[in-house]
Amino acid sequence: MEIPIEFRGTVSSIAHDLSQTGMLCRTSRQIEEMTLLEIKFALPATGDAQAGRSWIKCSGVVVSCKKKVGGTLELPYELSIFFNTMSEEHRNLLYEYVAR
């Protein structure tokens, strides 16, 4: 899933792993550990009555960011983020999505 991360503008990124507490994604530039990010991403639509995609807004802290061998030229860094602040509504949406 495409995930725009707000950090001095939008940083191109794609999530590889998403959990209730954080995400692992590939990103276009290196971001220092312990940097606080404002994040907005869309959960894919599900087959139930949901009319569209659910957007999640939260803040997160960079746990690690390393250039990976074999990474694409556009997204060479692997970024681990811990979600530290999220509304209860968004946490419930994320919980329901991850539990599927």
Secondary structure as UniProt FT lines:
FT   STRAND          5..6
FT   STRAND          10..11
FT   STRAND          13..18
FT   STRAND          22..27
FT   TURN            33..34
FT   STRAND          36..43
FT   STRAND          54..67
FT   TURN            69..70
FT   STRAND          77..86
FT   HELIX           88..99
//
